[in-house]
């Protein structure tokens, strides 16, 4: 059983910053990658940022320079630091892990981020 719990989502104004956290627990074993997706109303879920076991990062073009992903050394948590938030960043943010043993994504339930004046 793998559990992921996101936290940190809230309503903020444009230009403000927000930090999301995701704690990972359970029978995780070796993690291949961790990261964040988001889904806005009426849109498909899209990758925001990912980080591999080795620390290599990937960012969607729409967040480059504004968001930073990081993880703990023990890989029991992944974070997303978001700055210069825009209304179009409004979405439910989901964290994921991809495990080495089965190459499968496991998801959290999501945390709502709303950017509005």
SERO-4910 file (N, C-alpha, C, O; in steps of 0.05 Angstrom, whole numbers):
BEGIN
 pado doro    nc1    nc2    nc3   cac1   cac2   cac3    cc1    cc2    cc3    oc1    oc2    oc3
  Unk    A     17    -24      0      0      0      0     18     25      0     36     27     16
  Unk    A     12     43    -18     27     68    -21      8     91    -16    -13     92    -28
  Unk    A     16    109      2     -1    132      8     14    158      2     38    161      9
  Unk    A      1    176    -11     11    203    -17     -9    223     -8    -33    221    -14
  Unk    A      0    242      8    -18    263     18     -7    290     12     15    297     22
  Unk    A    -21    306     -3    -13    333    -10    -23    352     10    -44    348     24
  Unk    A     -9    375     13    -18    396     30     -7    423     20     12    423      4
  Unk    A    -19    444     29     -8    471     22    -25    487      3    -21    511     -1
  Unk    A    -44    474    -10    -61    489    -29    -79    508    -15    -90    503      7
  Unk    A    -83    532    -27   -101    552    -17   -106    573    -38    -96    570    -61
  Unk    A   -121    593    -31   -126    615    -49   -106    637    -44   -102    646    -21
  Unk    A    -94    647    -66    -75    669    -64    -80    688    -86    -96    683   -105
  Unk    A    -68    712    -84    -71    732   -105    -50    729   -126    -28    718   -121
  Unk    A    -55    739   -150    -34    738   -171     -9    751   -162     -9    772   -149
  Unk    A     14    738   -169     40    748   -162     50    737   -136     74    739   -130
  Unk    A     33    724   -120     42    713    -95     55    686    -98     55    674   -120
  Unk    A     65    676    -76     79    650    -76     64    630    -58     48    638    -41
  Unk    A     69    605    -63     57    583    -48     75    559    -49     88    554    -70
  Unk    A     75    544    -28     91    519    -27     74    495    -22     58    495     -3
  Unk    A     75    476    -39     61    451    -36     79    429    -25    103    428    -32
  Unk    A     68    411     -9     83    389      1     68    363     -4     43    363     -6
  Unk    A     82    342     -6     70    315    -10     86    295      6    110    291      1
  Unk    A     73    283     25     86    262     41     80    235     29     57    229     21
  Unk    A    100    218     29     98    191     17    103    170     39    123    172     53
  Unk    A     85    151     41     89    130     61     79    104     50     67    102     29
  Unk    A     83     83     66     74     56     59     96     40     46    120     45     49
  Unk    A     88     19     33    107     -1     21    117     11     -6    109      2    -27
  Unk    A    135     30     -3    144     45    -27    167     30    -41    166     27    -65
  Unk    A    186     22    -25    210     10    -38    226     31    -53    228     54    -44
  Unk    A    236     23    -76    253     42    -92    235     59   -109    217     50   -123
  Unk    A    241     85   -108    225    105   -124    241    113   -149    264    121   -146
  Unk    A    229    111   -172    242    119   -196    240    149   -201    259    162   -210
  Unk    A    216    160   -195    212    189   -199    189    198   -182    172    182   -173
  Unk    A    188    224   -177    167    237   -162    160    263   -176    175    273   -192
  Unk    A    137    274   -169    131    300   -182    102    309   -178     88    299   -161
  Unk    A     95    328   -195     69    340   -193     56    343   -220     69    350   -240
  Unk    A     30    337   -221     13    343   -243     -8    363   -233    -11    367   -209
  Unk    A    -23    374   -251    -46    391   -244    -68    387   -264    -64    379   -287
  Unk    A    -92    393   -254   -116    392   -271   -135    415   -265   -144    418   -243
  Unk    A   -139    431   -286   -158    453   -283   -185    444   -293   -187    424   -308
  Unk    A   -206    457   -285   -233    449   -293   -236    448   -323   -229    467   -337
  Unk    A   -246    426   -333   -250    423   -361   -226    417   -378   -227    415   -402
  Unk    A   -203    413   -364   -178    407   -379   -167    381   -370   -174    370   -349
  Unk    A   -148    370   -387   -135    345   -380   -114    350   -358   -104    373   -355
  Unk    A   -107    329   -345    -86    331   -325    -59    334   -340    -55    321   -360
  Unk    A    -42    353   -330    -17    359   -344      6    359   -325      3    365   -301
  Unk    A     29    351   -335     53    351   -319     62    379   -312     62    397   -329
  Unk    A     68    383   -287     79    409   -278    109    407   -274    124    422   -286
  Unk    A    118    387   -259    146    383   -254    151    355   -243    134    344   -230
  Unk    A    175    345   -250    183    318   -240    212    318   -232    227    335   -241
  Unk    A    218    299   -215    246    296   -206    252    266   -204    237    251   -192
  Unk    A    275    258   -214    282    230   -214    297    223   -188    303    239   -172
  Unk    A    302    197   -186    317    186   -164    344    200   -161    354    205   -139
  Unk    A    355    208   -184    382    220   -184    381    251   -181    401    264   -179
  Unk    A    357    261   -180    354    290   -176    351    306   -201    351    331   -200
  Unk    A    349    293   -224    345    307   -249    316    317   -250    297    303   -243
  Unk    A    313    342   -258    286    354   -258    276    360   -286    291    364   -305
  Unk    A    249    360   -288    235    367   -312    213    387   -305    199    383   -285
  Unk    A    210    407   -321    189    427   -317    173    431   -342    184    431   -364
  Unk    A    147    436   -339    131    445   -361    139    473   -368    148    488   -351
  Unk    A    137    479   -394    146    506   -403    131    528   -388    143    549   -383
  Unk    A    106    523   -382     90    545   -370     98    551   -341     87    570   -329
  Unk    A    116    535   -329    124    541   -301    154    545   -299    164    551   -277
  Unk    A    169    542   -320    198    546   -319    205    574   -309    194    594   -318
  Unk    A    223    574   -290    231    600   -278    213    609   -256    220    628   -241
  Unk    A    190    596   -252    172    605   -231    169    583   -209    166    590   -186
  Unk    A    169    558   -217    165    536   -198    191    521   -194    207    519   -213
  Unk    A    195    510   -170    218    494   -164    209    468   -150    195    470   -130
  Unk    A    218    446   -160    212    420   -148    236    411   -132    259    415   -140
  Unk    A    231    398   -109    252    386    -93    241    362    -78    217    358    -77
  Unk    A    259    346    -68    251    322    -52    270    319    -29    292    329    -29
  Unk    A    261    303    -10    279    297     12    299    275      4    294    261    -15
  Unk    A    321    274     18    341    254     12    330    226     15    337    207      0
  Unk    A    312    223     34    300    197     39    276    191     20    265    170     21
  Unk    A    270    211      4    248    208    -16    221    203     -3    204    190    -15
  Unk    A    217    212     21    191    208     33    174    234     31    153    236     43
  Unk    A    184    253     16    169    277     11    179    291    -14    202    289    -21
  Unk    A    160    304    -27    167    320    -51    153    347    -48    130    348    -38
  Unk    A    166    368    -57    156    395    -53    154    410    -80    168    403    -99
  Unk    A    137    430    -80    135    447   -103    133    476    -93    113    484    -82
  Unk    A    154    491    -98    154    519    -91    145    535   -115    156    533   -137
  Unk    A    123    550   -112    111    564   -134    113    594   -129    105    603   -107
  Unk    A    123    609   -147    125    638   -145    112    651   -169    105    638   -189
  Unk    A    107    677   -167     95    692   -189     70    678   -200     67    675   -224
  Unk    A     53    670   -182     29    655   -190     11    671   -207      8    695   -203
  Unk    A     -2    658   -226    -20    670   -245    -48    657   -243    -50    635   -233
  Unk    A    -69    671   -251    -95    659   -250    -97    632   -265   -112    614   -257
  Unk    A    -81    630   -286    -82    605   -302    -68    582   -287    -69    559   -297
  Unk    A    -55    587   -265    -44    566   -249    -65    553   -231    -60    533   -217
  Unk    A    -89    564   -231   -111    553   -215   -117    524   -224   -123    520   -248
  Unk    A   -116    506   -206   -120    478   -212   -118    461   -187   -111    471   -165
  Unk    A   -126    436   -189   -120    416   -168    -92    405   -174    -88    395   -197
  Unk    A    -75    405   -155    -47    396   -159    -45    368   -146    -51    364   -122
  Unk    A    -35    349   -161    -33    322   -152     -3    314   -152     12    319   -171
  Unk    A      6    302   -130     33    291   -130     32    262   -138     12    248   -135
  Unk    A     55    252   -148     57    224   -156     84    213   -149    104    228   -146
  Unk    A     85    187   -147    111    173   -147    109    151   -168     87    140   -173
  Unk    A    131    145   -180    133    123   -198    153    103   -186    177    110   -183
  Unk    A    143     80   -181    160     60   -167    176     43   -186    167     37   -208
  Unk    A    200     36   -177    217     19   -193    206     -9   -196    209    -21   -218
  Unk    A    193    -19   -175    185    -47   -176    164    -54   -197    163    -76   -208
  Unk    A    147    -34   -203    125    -40   -222    122    -18   -243    104    -20   -260
  Unk    A    139      2   -242    139     24   -262    111     36   -264    102     44   -286
  Unk    A     98     38   -241     70     48   -240     69     74   -225     84     79   -206
  Unk    A     51     92   -234     46    117   -220     26    112   -197      6     98   -200
  Unk    A     33    124   -175     15    125   -152      9    155   -147     27    172   -149
  Unk    A    -16    160   -140    -25    188   -138    -36    195   -111    -47    178    -96
  Unk    A    -34    221   -104    -48    232    -81    -75    241    -90    -83    238   -113
  Unk    A    -90    251    -71   -118    259    -77   -119    288    -87   -140    297    -96
  Unk    A    -98    302    -85    -97    329    -96   -102    351    -75   -114    347    -54
  Unk    A    -91    375    -82    -96    398    -65   -102    422    -83    -90    426   -104
  Unk    A   -123    437    -76   -133    458    -93   -116    484    -90   -110    493    -68
  Unk    A   -107    494   -113    -93    520   -113   -110    539   -130   -117    533   -153
  Unk    A   -117    561   -118   -134    581   -132   -119    608   -132   -111    617   -111
  Unk    A   -115    619   -155   -101    645   -158   -122    665   -169   -130    663   -192
  Unk    A   -129    683   -152   -150    702   -160   -147    727   -143   -140    727   -120
  Unk    A   -154    749   -157   -154    775   -143   -182    781   -132   -186    802   -119
***
